[in-house]
Amino acid sequence: MELSEQPEGGDEQIRVTTVAGAVLSSFFDELARVDDFVEGADQLRKLVLVDGVFAEPAVRNTLFPDTQ
């Protein structure tokens, strides 16, 4: 398997979006529109899309922080 070449210009970052990432991002956008989940949606987006964590305990703690 060959690696693709870096584009010319070196300083530019290319953001690769997967289908799963796009679907999850849309889900978090819709979740943020629900009054009770505004803060939780932002935290969940970071947990899943940025940190890459899908473990149930971490997701549960993000959605329901008072139940720890």
Secondary structure, DSSP 8 states (H G I E B T S, - for coil): -------TTSS-------HHHHHHHHHHHHHHTSGGGHHHHHHHHIIIIIS----HHHHHHHH-GGG-
